[in-house]
Amino acid sequence: MRQHAIAVLQHSELYADKVKDMGGLIESPFQCTSCNTIVTFIDNDLLLGSKPHNRPSFVISYIREQKVKRIPVDGGSAINIIPKSTMNDLGIIVKKLSNRRTMIQGFNLEAQHAIGMIHIELIIGDLSTSSIFHVIDVKISYSLLLGRPWLHEHVIVTSTLH
């Protein structure tokens, strides 16, 4: 899909008749100058059916050849987090953790100590990466949390709006 999108952006004149009229919002539906691509969204793109789109960004990763779902990408988090339950599910033993016990403060201003840190190799689509995660022993609704350290390391800009 990515290759097709790149081809369209590089040869927009071949695909101009395939794009819905944007009502003069932009001069050309595709703009590519050495593929510094401009992507334009319209208000209808913000809707989920008839309701406004207000969902978080989630990704799926492979860790130790196991598929891991429900990984939010959170630019508001100062650290990457893995719950102890996910670590156990992946077969990572506690002995692999560093002894560094960082104090983590959540949005409700309650603080808790991480039980350690660990380097984890992730595969997300074409991106193969290794990042440091703080391990916490709490029940949460996600498998991992990718925060600003992961986003900045990979020069990724997320847009939950789009």
C-alpha positions in Angstrom: 0.0 0.0 0.0 2.9 2.4 0.9 4.5 1.7 -2.5 1.3 2.6 -4.3 0.9 5.8 -2.3 4.5 6.8 -3.2 3.9 6.1 -6.9 0.7 8.2 -6.8 2.5 11.1 -5.1 5.5 10.9 -7.5 3.2 10.8 -10.6 0.2 12.8 -9.5 -0.7 13.8 -13.1 -1.5 10.1 -13.9 -4.0 9.9 -11.0 -5.6 13.4 -10.9 -8.9 12.1 -12.4 -9.2 9.4 -9.7 -9.4 11.9 -6.7 -12.7 13.4 -5.5 -13.1 17.1 -6.0 -12.0 18.9 -2.9 -14.0 22.0 -3.6 -11.0 24.2 -4.1 -9.4 23.3 -0.7 -6.1 22.6 -2.3 -4.7 23.5 -5.7 -3.8 19.9 -6.5 -4.9 16.7 -4.6 -1.3 15.6 -4.6 1.8 17.6 -3.9 5.3 16.0 -4.0 8.6 17.8 -4.1 11.1 15.1 -3.7 8.3 13.4 -1.8 8.2 15.9 1.0 4.5 14.9 1.0 1.6 17.1 2.0 -1.4 15.1 3.1 -4.7 17.0 3.4 -7.7 16.0 5.5 -11.2 17.3 5.4 -13.8 17.6 8.2 -15.5 14.3 7.1 -12.2 12.5 7.8 -12.7 13.4 11.5 -15.9 11.5 11.8 -16.5 7.9 12.8 -19.8 7.3 11.1 -21.7 10.3 12.3 -19.8 10.7 15.5 -16.6 12.7 16.0 -13.4 10.5 16.0 -11.9 10.6 19.5 -10.1 7.3 19.8 -6.5 6.9 20.8 -3.8 5.6 18.4 -3.0 1.9 18.9 -0.5 -0.2 17.1 0.2 -4.0 16.9 3.7 -5.3 17.5 5.7 -8.5 17.4 7.8 -9.2 20.4 9.7 -12.5 20.7 7.8 -13.7 17.6 4.5 -13.2 19.5 1.8 -10.8 18.3 1.1 -8.1 20.9 -2.1 -6.0 20.5 -3.5 -2.9 22.3 -0.3 -0.8 22.3 -1.2 2.9 22.6 1.1 5.5 21.2 1.0 8.3 23.8 3.0 11.5 23.2 2.0 12.7 26.6 3.8 9.9 28.4 7.4 10.6 29.5 8.3 6.9 29.5 7.6 3.6 27.8 5.7 1.1 30.0 5.2 -2.6 30.1 2.9 -4.2 32.7 4.4 -7.2 34.5 1.5 -9.3 33.2 2.5 -8.7 29.6 6.1 -9.4 30.4 5.0 -12.8 31.9 2.9 -13.5 28.9 5.9 -13.0 26.7 8.0 -15.3 28.8 10.4 -12.6 30.1 11.6 -13.4 33.5 12.0 -10.9 36.3 15.7 -11.7 36.6 16.2 -9.9 33.3 15.1 -6.5 34.8 17.5 -3.8 35.9 17.4 -2.9 39.5 16.6 0.7 38.8 13.3 1.5 40.4 12.0 4.7 39.0 9.1 6.5 40.6 6.2 6.9 38.1 3.5 9.4 38.6 0.2 8.9 36.7 -2.5 11.3 35.6 -4.3 10.9 38.9 -1.2 12.1 40.8 -0.7 8.8 42.5 2.9 7.5 42.3 4.3 4.0 42.3 7.7 2.5 41.8 8.5 0.6 38.6 9.8 -2.8 39.5 12.6 -2.4 37.0 13.5 -1.6 33.5 14.1 -3.8 30.5 15.2 -3.5 26.9 12.6 -5.0 24.5 12.9 -5.6 20.8 9.7 -4.7 18.9 8.7 -5.1 15.3 5.9 -2.8 14.2 5.2 -3.1 10.5 8.6 -2.5 8.7 10.1 -0.9 11.8 12.4 -3.1 13.9 13.4 -1.3 17.1 14.7 -1.9 20.6 13.5 0.4 23.4 13.7 0.6 27.2 10.5 -0.1 29.1 9.7 0.5 32.7 7.9 -2.5 34.2 4.9 -1.8 36.5 2.9 -4.3 38.5 -0.7 -3.0 38.0 -3.7 -4.1 36.0 -4.1 -1.9 33.0 -6.1 -2.1 29.8 -3.2 -2.1 27.3 -0.2 -4.5 26.6 2.5 -1.8 26.3 2.6 1.9 26.2 4.9 3.7 23.7 5.7 7.2 25.0 7.8 10.2 24.0 11.1 8.4 24.3 10.0 5.9 21.6 8.4 8.6 19.4 11.5 10.8 19.6 13.9 8.0 19.0 12.2 7.2 15.7 11.3 10.7 14.8 7.6 9.9 14.7 4.8 12.5 14.9 1.4 11.1 15.7 -1.9 12.7 15.1 -4.8 11.2 17.1 -7.0 13.6 15.3 -6.2 12.0 11.9 
